Amino acid sequence: MRVMKFGGTSVGDAERMRGVVALVEEARKAERVMVVASAVSGITNLLVEAAKVAEEGGSVQEACARFDGTHSAIAKALSVDLKPAQTRPLAEGLVALGVELRGLLQGVGLLRECSPSVLAHLSGLGERASCLLLAALLDARGLTPVSLDPRQVLVC
């Protein structure tokens, strides 16, 4: 099995995600492939900064809008590659991550504290979003990905 890890620049926009899928398609001809994806370039820093702002009682609306907008723009650009039945679940998954982000940041703001576990949860939202996008594109190309959420299988 080959593990292919793609950093934030590699999944930074729709065109780069298409490139990732092309690499995965090629590698898959020879062996099974596991894909590990980072958050879209700049998103982890955005989330960490938003946590700090929330902890200080500031507004995080702009950060949330940027998180949503970045991923929505990629989803929109990828929609030409997706099957019609894929676009709605993808959009719903991204909206759910945005709701989760707002809830976590609201809690940080109310408590004026961001514990390491909450910060880890927050910063993981970017990876989860990029994985949603990549999984939809892999599925559209007939690669039938199986998404694995490490929070469900790793014991901490």
MISEKOL-454141 format. One record per residue (C-alpha): residue number from 1; residue in three letters; x, y, z. Coordinates in pm, whole numbers. Layout:
! MISEKOL-454141
+-----+-----+--------+--------+--------+
|   n | res |      u |      v |      w |
+-----+-----+--------+--------+--------+
| NUM | ALA |      X |      Y |      Z |
...
+-----+-----+--------+--------+--------+
//
This chain:
! MISEKOL-454141
+-----+-----+--------+--------+--------+
|   n | res |      u |      v |      w |
+-----+-----+--------+--------+--------+
|   1 | MET |      0 |      0 |      0 |
|   2 | ARG |    123 |    347 |    -82 |
|   3 | VAL |     48 |    638 |    151 |
|   4 | MET |     28 |    969 |    -31 |
|   5 | LYS |     31 |   1281 |    187 |
|   6 | PHE |    -64 |   1613 |     31 |
|   7 | GLY |     14 |   1942 |    201 |
|   8 | GLY |   -188 |   2261 |    204 |
|   9 | THR |    -49 |   2401 |   -119 |
|  10 | SER |   -123 |   2071 |   -298 |
|  11 | VAL |   -492 |   2102 |   -206 |
|  12 | GLY |   -498 |   2483 |   -223 |
|  13 | ASP |   -760 |   2515 |   -495 |
|  14 | ALA |   -977 |   2310 |   -730 |
|  15 | GLU |   -710 |   2277 |   -998 |
|  16 | ARG |   -454 |   2150 |   -751 |
|  17 | MET |   -705 |   1903 |   -609 |
|  18 | ARG |   -759 |   1774 |   -961 |
|  19 | GLY |   -383 |   1726 |   -981 |
|  20 | VAL |   -388 |   1530 |   -656 |
|  21 | VAL |   -658 |   1303 |   -795 |
|  22 | ALA |   -457 |   1248 |  -1114 |
|  23 | LEU |   -157 |   1141 |   -905 |
|  24 | VAL |   -375 |    909 |   -700 |
|  25 | GLU |   -529 |    759 |  -1015 |
|  26 | GLU |   -184 |    686 |  -1154 |
|  27 | ALA |    -53 |    536 |   -829 |
|  28 | ARG |   -364 |    325 |   -791 |
|  29 | LYS |   -283 |    141 |  -1112 |
|  30 | ALA |      6 |    -28 |   -933 |
|  31 | GLU |   -116 |    -63 |   -574 |
|  32 | ARG |   -370 |     36 |   -311 |
|  33 | VAL |   -347 |    398 |   -206 |
|  34 | MET |   -416 |    582 |    116 |
|  35 | VAL |   -454 |    957 |     79 |
|  36 | VAL |   -380 |   1194 |    366 |
|  37 | ALA |   -468 |   1558 |    307 |
|  38 | SER |   -376 |   1875 |    491 |
|  39 | ALA |   -600 |   2174 |    527 |
|  40 | VAL |   -616 |   2414 |    234 |
|  41 | SER |   -317 |   2649 |    247 |
|  42 | GLY |   -365 |   2917 |    513 |
|  43 | ILE |   -671 |   2762 |    677 |
|  44 | THR |   -498 |   2615 |    984 |
|  45 | ASN |   -336 |   2952 |   1058 |
|  46 | LEU |   -676 |   3118 |   1012 |
|  47 | LEU |   -836 |   2881 |   1263 |
|  48 | VAL |   -560 |   2921 |   1522 |
|  49 | GLU |   -579 |   3298 |   1491 |
|  50 | ALA |   -959 |   3288 |   1520 |
|  51 | ALA |   -924 |   3092 |   1844 |
|  52 | LYS |   -693 |   3361 |   1983 |
|  53 | VAL |   -933 |   3637 |   1878 |
|  54 | ALA |  -1228 |   3453 |   2036 |
|  55 | GLU |  -1028 |   3398 |   2354 |
|  56 | GLU |   -971 |   3774 |   2374 |
|  57 | GLY |  -1340 |   3845 |   2317 |
|  58 | GLY |  -1304 |   3972 |   1960 |
|  59 | SER |  -1520 |   3908 |   1657 |
|  60 | VAL |  -1455 |   3593 |   1457 |
|  61 | GLN |  -1714 |   3658 |   1186 |
|  62 | GLU |  -1454 |   3741 |    923 |
|  63 | ALA |  -1255 |   3425 |    995 |
|  64 | CYS |  -1568 |   3211 |    976 |
|  65 | ALA |  -1671 |   3375 |    650 |
|  66 | ARG |  -1324 |   3315 |    505 |
|  67 | PHE |  -1333 |   2948 |    612 |
|  68 | ASP |  -1674 |   2903 |    453 |
|  69 | GLY |  -1590 |   3105 |    144 |
|  70 | THR |  -1263 |   2929 |     70 |
|  71 | HIS |  -1417 |   2584 |     79 |
|  72 | SER |  -1737 |   2688 |    -97 |
|  73 | ALA |  -1537 |   2841 |   -380 |
|  74 | ILE |  -1340 |   2519 |   -425 |
|  75 | ALA |  -1662 |   2314 |   -415 |
|  76 | LYS |  -1817 |   2541 |   -676 |
|  77 | ALA |  -1513 |   2507 |   -902 |
|  78 | LEU |  -1519 |   2129 |   -856 |
|  79 | SER |  -1893 |   2105 |   -927 |
|  80 | VAL |  -1821 |   2062 |  -1299 |
|  81 | ASP |  -1638 |   1738 |  -1210 |
|  82 | LEU |  -1897 |   1608 |   -966 |
|  83 | LYS |  -2208 |   1406 |  -1024 |
|  84 | PRO |  -2524 |   1607 |   -950 |
|  85 | ALA |  -2603 |   1377 |   -656 |
|  86 | GLN |  -2267 |   1465 |   -496 |
|  87 | THR |  -2297 |   1842 |   -484 |
|  88 | ARG |  -2567 |   1861 |   -218 |
|  89 | PRO |  -2404 |   1625 |     36 |
|  90 | LEU |  -2072 |   1804 |    -16 |
|  91 | ALA |  -2234 |   2143 |     43 |
|  92 | GLU |  -2416 |   2011 |    349 |
|  93 | GLY |  -2092 |   1865 |    488 |
|  94 | LEU |  -1912 |   2196 |    444 |
|  95 | VAL |  -2200 |   2386 |    607 |
|  96 | ALA |  -2191 |   2144 |    901 |
|  97 | LEU |  -1818 |   2215 |    947 |
|  98 | GLY |  -1891 |   2588 |    943 |
|  99 | VAL |  -2158 |   2541 |   1210 |
| 100 | GLU |  -1915 |   2334 |   1417 |
| 101 | LEU |  -1652 |   2607 |   1378 |
| 102 | ARG |  -1890 |   2877 |   1497 |
| 103 | GLY |  -1999 |   2668 |   1795 |
| 104 | LEU |  -1644 |   2601 |   1906 |
| 105 | LEU |  -1542 |   2964 |   1867 |
| 106 | GLN |  -1854 |   3078 |   2054 |
| 107 | GLY |  -1758 |   2850 |   2344 |
| 108 | VAL |  -1402 |   2983 |   2342 |
| 109 | GLY |  -1538 |   3337 |   2344 |
| 110 | LEU |  -1777 |   3272 |   2630 |
| 111 | LEU |  -1511 |   3106 |   2844 |
| 112 | ARG |  -1229 |   3337 |   2730 |
| 113 | GLU |  -1020 |   3022 |   2720 |
| 114 | CYS |   -909 |   2782 |   2449 |
| 115 | SER |   -781 |   2455 |   2589 |
| 116 | PRO |   -529 |   2251 |   2390 |
| 117 | SER |   -796 |   1993 |   2305 |
| 118 | VAL |  -1034 |   2259 |   2175 |
| 119 | LEU |   -755 |   2416 |   1973 |
| 120 | ALA |   -674 |   2074 |   1826 |
| 121 | HIS |  -1040 |   2022 |   1740 |
| 122 | LEU |  -1060 |   2366 |   1580 |
| 123 | SER |   -744 |   2328 |   1378 |
| 124 | GLY |   -858 |   1987 |   1252 |
| 125 | LEU |  -1161 |   2138 |   1082 |
| 126 | GLY |   -945 |   2243 |    788 |
| 127 | GLU |   -827 |   1888 |    722 |
| 128 | ARG |  -1181 |   1762 |    749 |
| 129 | ALA |  -1298 |   2019 |    492 |
| 130 | SER |  -1024 |   1939 |    242 |
| 131 | CYS |  -1091 |   1567 |    286 |
| 132 | LEU |  -1460 |   1621 |    209 |
| 133 | LEU |  -1368 |   1800 |   -111 |
| 134 | LEU |  -1110 |   1544 |   -218 |
| 135 | ALA |  -1336 |   1249 |   -137 |
| 136 | ALA |  -1612 |   1393 |   -355 |
| 137 | LEU |  -1370 |   1442 |   -643 |
| 138 | LEU |  -1220 |   1093 |   -602 |
| 139 | ASP |  -1569 |    947 |   -599 |
| 140 | ALA |  -1665 |   1141 |   -912 |
| 141 | ARG |  -1365 |    986 |  -1087 |
| 142 | GLY |  -1489 |    638 |   -992 |
| 143 | LEU |  -1221 |    570 |   -733 |
| 144 | THR |  -1478 |    495 |   -458 |
| 145 | PRO |  -1288 |    638 |   -162 |
| 146 | VAL |  -1349 |    517 |    189 |
| 147 | SER |  -1322 |    812 |    425 |
| 148 | LEU |  -1168 |    736 |    759 |
| 149 | ASP |  -1211 |    983 |   1041 |
| 150 | PRO |   -914 |    934 |   1272 |
| 151 | ARG |  -1119 |   1061 |   1566 |
| 152 | GLN |  -1323 |    743 |   1536 |
| 153 | VAL |  -1029 |    500 |   1538 |
| 154 | LEU |   -744 |    656 |   1737 |
| 155 | VAL |   -742 |    627 |   2112 |
| 156 | CYS |   -596 |    929 |   2289 |
+-----+-----+--------+--------+--------+
//
